[in-house]
Amino acid sequence: MKRIVALTLLSLFSVSMLSACNTMAGAGKDIQKAGEKVEKKAEDCKDGRC
């Protein structure tokens, strides 16, 4: 019985960690895209097209 409980807890922990990694990767991509837009806008203003 202890083995089943331990395996269940281990599998739940593994699933939660994997989903967290995917969430953080997605958030990183979103932040990167926002940074690229800010950078482009700064370049446009620098050239006098603001």
N, CA, C and O atoms as a CHARMM CRD file, in Angstrom:
* protein
*
  200
    1    1 MET  N      0.82200  -1.19700   0.00000 PROA 1      0.00000
    2    1 MET  CA     0.00000   0.00000   0.00000 PROA 1      0.00000
    3    1 MET  C      0.87000   1.26500   0.00000 PROA 1      0.00000
    4    1 MET  O      0.55800   2.23200  -0.69500 PROA 1      0.00000
    5    2 LYS  N      1.95300   1.25600   0.77600 PROA 2      0.00000
    6    2 LYS  CA     2.84400   2.41300   0.81500 PROA 2      0.00000
    7    2 LYS  C      3.47200   2.66900  -0.54900 PROA 2      0.00000
    8    2 LYS  O      3.69200   3.81300  -0.94600 PROA 2      0.00000
    9    3 ARG  N      3.75300   1.58700  -1.25300 PROA 3      0.00000
   10    3 ARG  CA     4.36400   1.72000  -2.57800 PROA 3      0.00000
   11    3 ARG  C      3.40100   2.40800  -3.55000 PROA 3      0.00000
   12    3 ARG  O      3.82500   3.25300  -4.33800 PROA 3      0.00000
   13    4 ILE  N      2.13900   2.06500  -3.50500 PROA 4      0.00000
   14    4 ILE  CA     1.13500   2.67000  -4.38700 PROA 4      0.00000
   15    4 ILE  C      0.99600   4.15400  -4.08100 PROA 4      0.00000
   16    4 ILE  O      0.93000   4.97700  -4.99500 PROA 4      0.00000
   17    5 VAL  N      0.95200   4.49400  -2.81300 PROA 5      0.00000
   18    5 VAL  CA     0.84000   5.90100  -2.41600 PROA 5      0.00000
   19    5 VAL  C      2.07900   6.67500  -2.86500 PROA 5      0.00000
   20    5 VAL  O      1.96200   7.78900  -3.37600 PROA 5      0.00000
   21    6 ALA  N      3.25300   6.09600  -2.67800 PROA 6      0.00000
   22    6 ALA  CA     4.48800   6.75200  -3.08100 PROA 6      0.00000
   23    6 ALA  C      4.54000   6.95200  -4.59500 PROA 6      0.00000
   24    6 ALA  O      4.93600   8.02200  -5.05900 PROA 6      0.00000
   25    7 LEU  N      4.15400   5.95900  -5.35700 PROA 7      0.00000
   26    7 LEU  CA     4.14400   6.08400  -6.82000 PROA 7      0.00000
   27    7 LEU  C      3.12100   7.11300  -7.28300 PROA 7      0.00000
   28    7 LEU  O      3.37000   7.85900  -8.23000 PROA 7      0.00000
   29    8 THR  N      1.98500   7.15400  -6.62500 PROA 8      0.00000
   30    8 THR  CA     0.95400   8.13500  -6.97600 PROA 8      0.00000
   31    8 THR  C      1.45400   9.55200  -6.70600 PROA 8      0.00000
   32    8 THR  O      1.28100  10.44400  -7.53700 PROA 8      0.00000
   33    9 LEU  N      2.07000   9.75600  -5.55200 PROA 9      0.00000
   34    9 LEU  CA     2.60100  11.08000  -5.23400 PROA 9      0.00000
   35    9 LEU  C      3.71900  11.48200  -6.18900 PROA 9      0.00000
   36    9 LEU  O      3.79800  12.63300  -6.61800 PROA 9      0.00000
   37   10 LEU  N      4.56500  10.54000  -6.51100 PROA 10     0.00000
   38   10 LEU  CA     5.65400  10.81600  -7.44800 PROA 10     0.00000
   39   10 LEU  C      5.11900  11.18800  -8.82400 PROA 10     0.00000
   40   10 LEU  O      5.62400  12.11900  -9.45000 PROA 10     0.00000
   41   11 SER  N      4.12200  10.48400  -9.29400 PROA 11     0.00000
   42   11 SER  CA     3.56600  10.78600 -10.61300 PROA 11     0.00000
   43   11 SER  C      2.85700  12.13900 -10.61600 PROA 11     0.00000
   44   11 SER  O      2.96600  12.88600 -11.58800 PROA 11     0.00000
   45   12 LEU  N      2.14300  12.46100  -9.55800 PROA 12     0.00000
   46   12 LEU  CA     1.48300  13.77200  -9.47800 PROA 12     0.00000
   47   12 LEU  C      2.50800  14.90000  -9.44900 PROA 12     0.00000
   48   12 LEU  O      2.32400  15.93100 -10.09500 PROA 12     0.00000
   49   13 PHE  N      3.57800  14.70100  -8.70400 PROA 13     0.00000
   50   13 PHE  CA     4.63900  15.70400  -8.64200 PROA 13     0.00000
   51   13 PHE  C      5.28700  15.88700 -10.01500 PROA 13     0.00000
   52   13 PHE  O      5.54400  17.01400 -10.43800 PROA 13     0.00000
   53   14 SER  N      5.54800  14.78500 -10.70500 PROA 14     0.00000
   54   14 SER  CA     6.17600  14.84800 -12.03000 PROA 14     0.00000
   55   14 SER  C      5.29500  15.57900 -13.02900 PROA 14     0.00000
   56   14 SER  O      5.78300  16.40500 -13.79900 PROA 14     0.00000
   57   15 VAL  N      4.02200  15.28600 -13.02100 PROA 15     0.00000
   58   15 VAL  CA     3.09600  15.94300 -13.94800 PROA 15     0.00000
   59   15 VAL  C      3.02200  17.43700 -13.66200 PROA 15     0.00000
   60   15 VAL  O      3.01000  18.24500 -14.59100 PROA 15     0.00000
   61   16 SER  N      2.97300  17.81000 -12.40000 PROA 16     0.00000
   62   16 SER  CA     2.88700  19.23200 -12.07100 PROA 16     0.00000
   63   16 SER  C      4.15800  19.97000 -12.46500 PROA 16     0.00000
   64   16 SER  O      4.08800  21.11400 -12.91600 PROA 16     0.00000
   65   17 MET  N      5.30500  19.34900 -12.30800 PROA 17     0.00000
   66   17 MET  CA     6.55600  19.99800 -12.69200 PROA 17     0.00000
   67   17 MET  C      6.66500  20.15500 -14.20600 PROA 17     0.00000
   68   17 MET  O      7.15200  21.17700 -14.69000 PROA 17     0.00000
   69   18 LEU  N      6.22100  19.16100 -14.94700 PROA 18     0.00000
   70   18 LEU  CA     6.27600  19.25200 -16.40900 PROA 18     0.00000
   71   18 LEU  C      5.34500  20.33600 -16.93400 PROA 18     0.00000
   72   18 LEU  O      5.70500  21.06000 -17.86300 PROA 18     0.00000
   73   19 SER  N      4.17200  20.45700 -16.36500 PROA 19     0.00000
   74   19 SER  CA     3.25000  21.49200 -16.82000 PROA 19     0.00000
   75   19 SER  C      3.77700  22.87100 -16.44800 PROA 19     0.00000
   76   19 SER  O      3.56600  23.82700 -17.19400 PROA 19     0.00000
   77   20 ALA  N      4.44900  22.99400 -15.32400 PROA 20     0.00000
   78   20 ALA  CA     5.02900  24.27800 -14.93200 PROA 20     0.00000
   79   20 ALA  C      6.12900  24.69400 -15.90500 PROA 20     0.00000
   80   20 ALA  O      6.25000  25.87500 -16.23000 PROA 20     0.00000
   81   21 CYS  N      6.92100  23.74800 -16.36700 PROA 21     0.00000
   82   21 CYS  CA     7.99000  24.06400 -17.32800 PROA 21     0.00000
   83   21 CYS  C      7.39300  24.59400 -18.62600 PROA 21     0.00000
   84   21 CYS  O      7.90100  25.56400 -19.18800 PROA 21     0.00000
   85   22 ASN  N      6.33500  23.97700 -19.10200 PROA 22     0.00000
   86   22 ASN  CA     5.69400  24.44300 -20.33300 PROA 22     0.00000
   87   22 ASN  C      5.10500  25.83000 -20.14800 PROA 22     0.00000
   88   22 ASN  O      5.17200  26.65800 -21.05700 PROA 22     0.00000
   89   23 THR  N      4.53800  26.09000 -18.99700 PROA 23     0.00000
   90   23 THR  CA     3.95500  27.40100 -18.72400 PROA 23     0.00000
   91   23 THR  C      5.03900  28.47400 -18.71500 PROA 23     0.00000
   92   23 THR  O      4.85500  29.54500 -19.29300 PROA 23     0.00000
   93   24 MET  N      6.15500  28.19700 -18.07300 PROA 24     0.00000
   94   24 MET  CA     7.24800  29.17000 -18.00800 PROA 24     0.00000
   95   24 MET  C      7.86800  29.40100 -19.38800 PROA 24     0.00000
   96   24 MET  O      8.25700  30.52200 -19.71600 PROA 24     0.00000
   97   25 ALA  N      7.95700  28.35800 -20.17900 PROA 25     0.00000
   98   25 ALA  CA     8.49800  28.51600 -21.53000 PROA 25     0.00000
   99   25 ALA  C      7.58000  29.40500 -22.36400 PROA 25     0.00000
  100   25 ALA  O      8.05300  30.25200 -23.12200 PROA 25     0.00000
  101   26 GLY  N      6.29100  29.21600 -22.22700 PROA 26     0.00000
  102   26 GLY  CA     5.32500  30.04700 -22.95200 PROA 26     0.00000
  103   26 GLY  C      5.37900  31.49900 -22.50200 PROA 26     0.00000
  104   26 GLY  O      5.30200  32.41300 -23.32300 PROA 26     0.00000
  105   27 ALA  N      5.51100  31.70900 -21.20000 PROA 27     0.00000
  106   27 ALA  CA     5.60900  33.06900 -20.67800 PROA 27     0.00000
  107   27 ALA  C      6.88300  33.73900 -21.17500 PROA 27     0.00000
  108   27 ALA  O      6.87400  34.92800 -21.49200 PROA 27     0.00000
  109   28 GLY  N      7.96100  33.00000 -21.24400 PROA 28     0.00000
  110   28 GLY  CA     9.21900  33.55500 -21.74300 PROA 28     0.00000
  111   28 GLY  C      9.10800  33.99200 -23.19300 PROA 28     0.00000
  112   28 GLY  O      9.65300  35.02800 -23.57300 PROA 28     0.00000
  113   29 LYS  N      8.41400  33.21900 -23.99900 PROA 29     0.00000
  114   29 LYS  CA     8.22600  33.58200 -25.40900 PROA 29     0.00000
  115   29 LYS  C      7.37500  34.83900 -25.52800 PROA 29     0.00000
  116   29 LYS  O      7.66100  35.70200 -26.35800 PROA 29     0.00000
  117   30 ASP  N      6.32400  34.95300 -24.70300 PROA 30     0.00000
  118   30 ASP  CA     5.47200  36.14400 -24.72600 PROA 30     0.00000
  119   30 ASP  C      6.25800  37.38900 -24.33300 PROA 30     0.00000
  120   30 ASP  O      6.12000  38.43900 -24.96000 PROA 30     0.00000
  121   31 ILE  N      7.07500  37.27400 -23.30400 PROA 31     0.00000
  122   31 ILE  CA     7.87600  38.41100 -22.85500 PROA 31     0.00000
  123   31 ILE  C      8.89200  38.80100 -23.91700 PROA 31     0.00000
  124   31 ILE  O      9.16600  39.98500 -24.11700 PROA 31     0.00000
  125   32 GLN  N      9.45000  37.80800 -24.59600 PROA 32     0.00000
  126   32 GLN  CA    10.41200  38.08900 -25.65700 PROA 32     0.00000
  127   32 GLN  C      9.74200  38.85100 -26.79500 PROA 32     0.00000
  128   32 GLN  O     10.31600  39.81000 -27.31200 PROA 32     0.00000
  129   33 LYS  N      8.55200  38.44600 -27.19000 PROA 33     0.00000
  130   33 LYS  CA     7.82800  39.13000 -28.27200 PROA 33     0.00000
  131   33 LYS  C      7.52900  40.57200 -27.88400 PROA 33     0.00000
  132   33 LYS  O      7.67600  41.47900 -28.70400 PROA 33     0.00000
  133   34 ALA  N      7.10900  40.79200 -26.63100 PROA 34     0.00000
  134   34 ALA  CA     6.82300  42.15500 -26.17100 PROA 34     0.00000
  135   34 ALA  C      8.08900  43.00000 -26.20600 PROA 34     0.00000
  136   34 ALA  O      8.04300  44.16500 -26.60200 PROA 34     0.00000
  137   35 GLY  N      9.20700  42.43400 -25.80100 PROA 35     0.00000
  138   35 GLY  CA    10.47500  43.15100 -25.83800 PROA 35     0.00000
  139   35 GLY  C     10.88500  43.52800 -27.25200 PROA 35     0.00000
  140   35 GLY  O     11.42800  44.60900 -27.48000 PROA 35     0.00000
  141   36 GLU  N     10.62600  42.64000 -28.19700 PROA 36     0.00000
  142   36 GLU  CA    10.95100  42.93900 -29.59600 PROA 36     0.00000
  143   36 GLU  C     10.11900  44.10200 -30.10800 PROA 36     0.00000
  144   36 GLU  O     10.62900  44.93800 -30.85500 PROA 36     0.00000
  145   37 LYS  N      8.85700  44.17500 -29.72700 PROA 37     0.00000
  146   37 LYS  CA     7.99400  45.28100 -30.15700 PROA 37     0.00000
  147   37 LYS  C      8.45500  46.60300 -29.56200 PROA 37     0.00000
  148   37 LYS  O      8.46200  47.62700 -30.24500 PROA 37     0.00000
  149   38 VAL  N      8.83900  46.58000 -28.29300 PROA 38     0.00000
  150   38 VAL  CA     9.34600  47.79700 -27.64800 PROA 38     0.00000
  151   38 VAL  C     10.63400  48.24900 -28.32800 PROA 38     0.00000
  152   38 VAL  O     10.84100  49.44000 -28.55900 PROA 38     0.00000
  153   39 GLU  N     11.48600  47.29600 -28.64200 PROA 39     0.00000
  154   39 GLU  CA    12.74800  47.62000 -29.31200 PROA 39     0.00000
  155   39 GLU  C     12.49400  48.23000 -30.68900 PROA 39     0.00000
  156   39 GLU  O     13.16000  49.19100 -31.07400 PROA 39     0.00000
  157   40 LYS  N     11.54800  47.68400 -31.42000 PROA 40     0.00000
  158   40 LYS  CA    11.22900  48.21300 -32.75300 PROA 40     0.00000
  159   40 LYS  C     10.68100  49.63500 -32.65000 PROA 40     0.00000
  160   40 LYS  O     11.04600  50.50000 -33.44600 PROA 40     0.00000
  161   41 LYS  N      9.81000  49.87700 -31.67700 PROA 41     0.00000
  162   41 LYS  CA     9.23400  51.20200 -31.48400 PROA 41     0.00000
  163   41 LYS  C     10.33300  52.20800 -31.11300 PROA 41     0.00000
  164   41 LYS  O     10.31800  53.34700 -31.57800 PROA 41     0.00000
  165   42 ALA  N     11.27700  51.78500 -30.28200 PROA 42     0.00000
  166   42 ALA  CA    12.38400  52.67600 -29.90700 PROA 42     0.00000
  167   42 ALA  C     13.23700  53.01000 -31.12000 PROA 42     0.00000
  168   42 ALA  O     13.67700  54.15000 -31.26900 PROA 42     0.00000
  169   43 GLU  N     13.47400  52.03800 -31.98600 PROA 43     0.00000
  170   43 GLU  CA    14.23400  52.30300 -33.20200 PROA 43     0.00000
  171   43 GLU  C     13.48900  53.27300 -34.11700 PROA 43     0.00000
  172   43 GLU  O     14.10400  54.15300 -34.72000 PROA 43     0.00000
  173   44 ASP  N     12.15900  53.11700 -34.22300 PROA 44     0.00000
  174   44 ASP  CA    11.36600  54.02300 -35.05900 PROA 44     0.00000
  175   44 ASP  C     11.43500  55.44600 -34.52200 PROA 44     0.00000
  176   44 ASP  O     11.56400  56.39600 -35.29500 PROA 44     0.00000
  177   45 CYS  N     11.35200  55.60100 -33.21600 PROA 45     0.00000
  178   45 CYS  CA    11.41600  56.94400 -32.62100 PROA 45     0.00000
  179   45 CYS  C     12.79900  57.54200 -32.77400 PROA 45     0.00000
  180   45 CYS  O     12.93800  58.75300 -32.94600 PROA 45     0.00000
  181   46 LYS  N     13.80500  56.71800 -32.71300 PROA 46     0.00000
  182   46 LYS  CA    15.17800  57.18500 -32.87900 PROA 46     0.00000
  183   46 LYS  C     15.39500  57.74500 -34.28100 PROA 46     0.00000
  184   46 LYS  O     16.15900  58.69200 -34.46700 PROA 46     0.00000
  185   47 ASP  N     14.72300  57.15500 -35.26300 PROA 47     0.00000
  186   47 ASP  CA    14.85000  57.60600 -36.64700 PROA 47     0.00000
  187   47 ASP  C     13.95100  58.79900 -36.96700 PROA 47     0.00000
  188   47 ASP  O     13.98200  59.30500 -38.08800 PROA 47     0.00000
  189   48 GLY  N     13.15200  59.25600 -36.00400 PROA 48     0.00000
  190   48 GLY  CA    12.29200  60.40700 -36.21400 PROA 48     0.00000
  191   48 GLY  C     10.93400  60.05900 -36.77900 PROA 48     0.00000
  192   48 GLY  O     10.21500  60.95200 -37.22800 PROA 48     0.00000
  193   49 ARG  N     10.55800  58.79800 -36.77200 PROA 49     0.00000
  194   49 ARG  CA     9.25200  58.37700 -37.30500 PROA 49     0.00000
  195   49 ARG  C      8.26200  58.12400 -36.18300 PROA 49     0.00000
  196   49 ARG  O      7.30800  57.36800 -36.36600 PROA 49     0.00000
  197   50 CYS  N      8.46100  58.72100 -35.06100 PROA 50     0.00000
  198   50 CYS  CA     7.63700  58.45100 -33.88800 PROA 50     0.00000
  199   50 CYS  C      6.35600  59.23600 -33.89600 PROA 50     0.00000
  200   50 CYS  O      5.55200  59.11600 -32.97100 PROA 50     0.00000
